Amino acid sequence: MELNRRRLNRALEHLAAGDWRTAHEIVQRDEDAALACWAHGIVHIMEGDLPNARYWYGRAKRAFPAQPAAKTEIEALAAALAGEK
């Protein structure tokens, strides 16, 4: 499935604002796209559900950070999305 960049950018805006619930609703629509899976993992870091976050990082084919920090991950995801234009 092709990534819907507009939706992922909206999800990133919500993540950056601390609104992981709305971001979660958005990223669930693109569960086959690696960047969306990464965003889904970040949602669960913010929620405090680290086992579920690890699952989504695995789906994104990304190493789970030793010290998961949502802000750092959001910035890295935004940079990755910008680099794929």
C-alpha positions, 0 to 999 in steps of 0.5 A, spaced: 500 500 500 502 506 498 503 511 503 498 517 504 503 523 505 497 528 507 495 523 512 501 522 515 503 529 515 497 530 519 498 525 524 505 528 525 502 535 527 498 531 532 504 527 535 508 534 536 502 537 539 501 531 544 495 528 541 496 521 540 489 519 540 488 523 534 494 521 531 493 513 532 486 514 528 490 517 522 496 512 522 491 506 523 489 507 515 496 506 512 498 500 516 502 497 510 506 503 509 513 503 513 513 510 515 506 510 518 508 503 522 513 508 525 508 513 527 504 508 530 510 505 534 511 513 536 503 513 538 504 507 543 511 510 546 507 516 547 501 512 550 506 508 554 504 501 551 512 499 549 510 492 547 505 495 542 510 500 540 516 495 539 511 491 535 510 497 530 517 498 530 518 491 527 513 492 522 516 499 520 523 495 520 526 499 525 530 498 531 526 500 537 530 505 541 534 503 547 531 510 551 524 511 547 523 519 547 517 521 543 520 528 541 526 525 538 522 520 534 517 525 531 523 529 529 526 523 526 520 521 522 519 528 520 526 528 517 525 521 514 518 523 511 521 530 508 527 526 505 522 522 501 519 527 497 
